[in-house]
Amino acid sequence: MAHPQPRSHVSQIPTYVPGRPPAARPGITTYKVSSNENPHPPLPGVLDAATAAVARMNRYPDMGNTALYEALAARLGVGTQHLAAGAGSVALVYDVVAAFCDPGDEVVYAWRSFEAYPIAVRAAGATSVQVPVTADGRHDLAAMAAAVTDRTKVLVVCTPNNPTGPAVTQRELDDLLAAVPSHVLVVVDEAYREFVRSEDPVDGLATYRMHANVVLLRTFSKAYGLAGLRVGYAVASDPIAGALRAVSLPFGVNAVAQAAAVASLDAEDALLERVAGLVAERSRTHDGLRESGWDVPEPQGNFVWFDLGERTAEFAAAAETIGIAVRPFAGEGCRVSIGEPEANDRLLQLARSWH
């Protein structure tokens, strides 16, 4: 008997592997440092706003994200027509490919990079063009520009790069944009932008204002600590943002997420204080790893990367024995989030003992 069959490319979609929680270990506190989550609880006022929104759960959310767009527009100095929201910035990745790629079109991005990119590309029937990162985990932007063909519709720059950590400089991004044809949409994925402390950091807003083919992707999941509510946004020219809104899931950002995001924007002082603390912990952890002989890429997000190759699973298992769950990428390496100081201490303990 014949059965309904999905489109031919669906069976080829890679499976997203989330960071898993740690197994319980008697006598010790365990830590999840596998998902790049913010270890702090909600910012002041955010829980109150979210709770008030929960009390109205019998009503649909505002499909137009009106309050959120107005708050973002005021904060960023952009028009509301230049914004598109989604269930985390990852939803905007899917929307970009859905809006701009026909089956067979090419999407260029670095690899290894964010695990959702090949999933979103394949789900749309488009073709991934993966350009290897350099030995120190950086985007090879010259090679990415050279990989653009007449079939390329989208090029993605993840900065800082998840999971390897380094960030692109503004000069590097400017050089890339000068080399890429203006009809190619350049996505600057800034999910970890708040943690960047490098010289010549990317000014995403200035870049999008200068280039009509640039779209910025940002999220409330990381620095703002709203990972459980799923809200992100894109900043782009009116035609691009409009295309993203056109293909987005109706009511895709729920009412609680919208309320919490608006309240989070009002808590900037507390946000900056927390981010500064996480950056300090990142520096302490990175310094400790270097002192232990590890040559890890320069971290500019809220995580560090261990290039382990075939020993990846062994390292992840060793971390589990001391109560920390890391994120292994089979045969490549482990990404470890900057978490509570005790979790970072245990990572350094593991690094010193690892042979």
N, C-alpha and C positions, 0 to 999 in steps of 0.2 A: 504494500500500500504506500502511495506517495505521501510525503509529509511536507509541510511548509519549510522552505529553505531560506535562511538569511542571505543577504548579499554576499558575494563570493569573498570579499575582503574581510568579513567579520571574523572568520576563523583565524585570521592572521593578526588580529589585534593583540598586542602584548598585554599581559596581566599586570595591573598596578600592585605593587607589594608595599603595604604600609609598614611603618615602624611598629613593632609589636611591644606590648607592655612586658615588664620583667616578670619572671616567675617568682612566686612567693618563696622567701628563704627564711626559715625559722631563726629568730634571734637578731636579724639585721633589717634595717630599712632598705628597701630596694628603690631604684630610681629608673625612670624611663627617659633615656637620652637618645631616643631613636627617631624622633619625629620633628625635631627643631621647634618644639613648643616653648613658649615663654613659661618659666617655672613660677612666676608670680601670679597671685589671684587677680580678679578683675580690678581695674583702676577705680579710684573713688567716684562714686555716683553712677557707675556703669551698671552695677548689680541692681540698684534701685530702678533705673530706667528699664532694664530688661524685665524685672519683675512686674513693673506696671504694664508693660506690653503683653506679658503672659496673661494677665487678667482679661485681656481683650482677644484671646485666641479664637473666639467664635467668629471673629471678623477676618476677612481677607486682608493681607498686607497692602500697603500702597504700591500698586504696580509701577507707578512712575517714580518711586523712590524720592519723592519730592523733598522731604526734609533733609535726607542724606545728600542729595545733589546740591541743595542750597548751602548746606554746611561745608561741603567739599569745595564748591565754587568760591565761597568766601575765604576759605583757608588757602586755596591754591592760586587764587586770582585768575580763574578761568570761567568761561561761560558754562552754564548748566548743559547746553547743547553739545559740549565737548566731553561729556562724561557718559560712561556706561557702567552699570553695576552688575555683579554676578555673585554666585555662591562661591566666594573665594576667587582669587585671581586665576586659579586653574580653570574655572568655568569660562573666563574670558579667553583663555587659550583655545578652548573648544570653539567658542564663538568666532574667534579670528579665522580659524581654518574653515569653519562652516560658511562664513560670509565671503571669503576671498579665494577659496580653492575649489576648482572643479576636480573630478576624479582624474588622476594622472598628473596633476600639477605638483610642483616640487616645493618642499619647505626645507630650508637650510638651517641647521643649528649645530652647535658644538656637541661633542659627545666624549666622555660622559657628561650629561647635564640632567636637567629635571626629568624625572622618569615619566611624567605625563605627556611630554612632547610626542614621542613616537606613537603613543596610544591615541591622542587626539588626531594626529595626522592620518593614521591608518583608519580610524573610525570614519573619517570623511572620504576615504577612498583616494586620498592624496599620497604622495611618495616622499619619504624622508631622505634627506641628503645629510648624513652625519659627518661632520668634520672633526677629526680627533683633536682633543685639547693637547697642549704642549706638555712636556715632561713635568713641569711645575704646576699643572692644573689650570692653565690659563687658556682663554679663547685664542685660537690662531685666526685672527680677524682677516689677515691677508689671504689665507687659504679659504676662508669662508666667502670672501668677496670673489675669489677665483672660481668658486664652486657654483656661482650664479649662472644660470643658463636662460634661454628664452622660455623655458618651462617654469622658472622660479616665480612664485607668487609672494612668498613670505620668507623672511630671514629673521631668526630669533637670536637675541643676545641676552643671556641670563647673567645679570651682574648685581651682586656677587653670584658666582656660579655655584649652583647646588648640584652635586654635593662637594665639589673640590675646594671652593672657598674664595679664590682670588676675584677681584673686581676689575672691570675695564676702566680705563681712564677716559676723561673727556676728549683728550687729543686722539686717543685710539678710536673712539666712537666717531669723532669728526672725520677721521681719515677713512673709516669704513663707509660712512654715509656719502662721502665724496666719490667713492669707487662703485657704489651700488646704484643701478638705474632707478630713477625716481618712481617708476611704476611698481617697484617691488616694495611691499609693506615691510618695514623694519620694526619688529616688536622688541622693545626694551623691557625685559621682565625684571622689575625692581622689588621683588617680594621682600628682600632683606636690606633695602636701601638705608634704613635708619641706623644700621650697625656699621656702616662704612666709615672708616677713619683713614683712608689712604690719601696720598697726595694726588691732586688733580682729580677729584671724584666727579662722576657724571652728574651734570645738572640736567635732569630729565625734562623739567618744565621748559627751560631755555631751549633745549634741543627740539622738543616737539613744536615750539613756536617758530623755529627756523626751518623745519622740514615737514612738509605736508604729508609725507609718507611714513611718519613715525607715530607709533602708539606706545604709550607707557602702560604697564600693568603693575598694580600695587595691591596690597592686601592689609587687612586688619588682623590677620591670623598670627603674625610673628611678634613684632614689637608691641602691638596693642593687646595681645593676649586674647583674641577672640577666635581662636582656632576651632572651638566647638560650635560656633554659630555660623561660620561660613559666609563671609562677606568680603568682597574685593571690588576693585574698580579699574576702569581704563580711562586714560586721558588721551584724546586724539582730536584731530580736526573734525569739524562738524560732519562731513560725509562719512568718515571712518567710524566715528562714535555712533552715528545714526545707523550704519550697517550692523554694528554689534548689537545695538538695542533691537533691531528688527529681527535678528535670529535668536535672541535670548529667550530662555524659558519664561513664560508668563508667571508673575509672582515668584520669580526665582530667588529673591532675597526676602526672607521671611520678616515678619514685623518685629520680632525680638532682635534679630540681627541688625535691622535698620536702627532701632532705638539705641541699641548698645553702641553702634558705630558712631552715631551722632554724639552720644554722651562721651565716648572716648576722645573725640576731637576736642571736647571741652576740658579734658584733663591733661593737657599737654605738659605742664610742669612735672607732674608725677610720671608721665611717660618718659620724658627725657632723663629723669633721675634713674629710673629703672634701666633704661637702655645703657646709660653710662655705667651702671653697676655691672651689667652683663658684658659690656665691652672690656671693663677692667678684669673680669673673670676670664674672658677670652684671652687677654694678653698674658695673664698669670699662667693659664693653662698652656698656651703656646710657648711661653718662655721655658716652662718646666719640661715640655716635650723636647725642645731643642737641647736643653741641658742634659737630657737623658740620651741624646744621640739621634733623635728622630728628625728627619728632614721632611717636615710636613709643609704643604703649600701655605702661602700666606692667607690666613683666615680673615675674611671681611664680613662674613655673615655671623650667625650665632651658632657656629659649629666648626669642627676641625675634621680633616680628611686624612685617613691612613691608607697609603697605597701599599696593599698587602698581597695582591695577586692570589696565588693558590693557597696562601695561609689565612685568607679572609675568614673562613668559617672557624678556624682554630682560634683566631683572635676574638671573635664574637662569643665563642663558647667560654673562653677564659674570662671575658668581661662578665658574663652571666654568673660565673662562680663567685664573683665578689659583689653581686647585687646590682649591676648596671646593665640595662638592655640597650645595645647599640644597633645601628642600622647597617647590616652587611649587604654589599652588592656582590653577588657570587663571582668569584674569580677575579675581582677587581680591587676591592678595598672596603673599609668601614668608615661611615660618617658618624661622628659623635657630637651630639648637641651640647652646648654650654648650658649646664643645668645648675642645680643647687651647689654651693661650694663643696659639700661633702661628696657629691657625685663627681665633681671635677677632681677632687683629691683622690678618689678611687681610680679614676682614669690615669692620673699621674703615677699612682702606685703600680698599676698594671704596666704602664709604659716602662717604668724602671726595671721591672722584673721580666719583661718579655725578651725572649731570645729567639 
